Amino acid sequence: MTKSFRNSIAANKRLHDLIPGGAHTYAKGEDQYPAEMAPVIARGEGAHVWDVDGNEYIEYGSGLRAVSLGHAHPKVLEAVRRELDRGNNFVRPSIVELEAAERFLTSVPTAEMVKFAKNGSDATTAAVKLARAITGRPLVAICSDHAFFSIDDWFIARTPMSAGIPHEIAELTVSFPYGDLAATEEMLCRYNGEVACLILEAATQHDPPDGYLEGLRDLAHRHGALLVFDEMITGFRWSAAGAQGLYGVTPDLSTFGKALGNGFAVSALAGRRDLMELGGLRDTRERVFLLSTTHGAETHALAAAIAVMDVYAEEGITDRMHRLGDRLATGVREVAAAAGVQDHVVVRGRASNLVFGTLDENLAPSQPYRTLFLRELILGGVIGPSFVVSSALTEADIDRTVEVVARACTVYRQALDAQDVTAFLPGRPVQPVFRKFA
């Protein structure tokens, strides 16, 4: 289990010298991994990656859940290469834009129109802007139980990292709790006639309570607001039609990304025709400047999306991820119980979207214990901030992961018995992404 991280340590230093935070996504930051054990990746194939020191890892949460088919998937790369040979951005729409829209709306039939962009924040912010324009209302209501919606001010203003955003902008965002219709109605009544939309993930770690999504949609409409589903994670991982297809509740607008491109940059805003047309050329109402991006129509990324949707449909990818996730969750729970840490190392979430919790002696979430767990996983050749599977994983990969987790649980038990996890950590603990100071 001995590994060298010499080249990664040097590369991280250079990254911090040139890039604020040392990464282009805070969730990929060096502070999210144990001290001097933050591998810098050189390449990936399928569900495995290799760092700049030559260490090989079984990878989870690939690309922050974006690479659900595995790295360098041949059918996706074939589609991308075909378009690159034809040119990838033109002065007028490419026929690939039409093909991608038709393919998306076939996969997600609850939507009537779609517009593509490059990242999730573009799509969610466009949904918020469109809702405000449709309703003429200033406020957006976000689900307070969900971690992230956008890098843009309307969301970041409500996090601990709100520096640089005028407080007046934060006042335009309000919140509601997941699963509590009474509290949500109280919020809507408190801001009577001011809320443009409610935005949330349809589900995260648990399925929604019976009738909740239907009730939320009816509640929003009764108060003149729109319902927006953020399907960045649930899209394709829950079903090929997203969470809305699985649960049978159609939102007014929805946003997709991550799995849609298998690592290539593509996101989507989808929804009802009468709403989406406000950003078009065929409506007599005052127009909305909706998602006008130079790179949103790059043909190689849209071709990747088409290939991804085809592979999901042809190979039953969602079902495969659920089977792999079930195998992993069962194995982790068994070895955690065998080590006597079943109450401290816990696996939560839908099988295709598993996360792990690390709890201390008092069963409280613990960053130091998370650090210990991550450290043991990395030393054993497993890397990831979660147990989110890709379909490229094999059953042998899952079984190997469970073996590594078993060893990690043994060390975890030792730290619990010593009541001093810091004695097992040679450096600082991992940090939460959202914090006011470094």
Secondary structure, DSSP 8 states (H G I E B T S, - for coil): -----HHHHHHHHHHHHHSGGGSSSGGG-GGGS-TT----EEEEEBTEEEETT--EEEESSHHHHT-SS-BT-HHHHHHHHHHHTT-S--SS--HHHHHHHHHHHHHSTT-SEEEEESSHHHHHHHHHHHHHHHHT--EEEEETTS--S-SSHHHHTTSS--TTS-HHHHTTEEEE-TT-HHHHHHHHHHTTTTEEEEEE-S-SSS---TTHHHHHHHHHHHTT-EEEEE-TTHHHHTBTTHHHHHHT---SEEEE-GGGTTTSS-EEEEE-HHHHGGGSSS-SS--------SSTT-HHHHHHHHHHHHHHHHHTHHHHHHHHHHHHHHHHHHHHHHTT-TTTEEEES-GGGBEEEEB-TTS-B-HHHHHHHHHHHHHTTEE-SSB---TT--HHHHHHHHHHHHHHHHHHHHHHHHT-GGGG-SS-----SS-S--
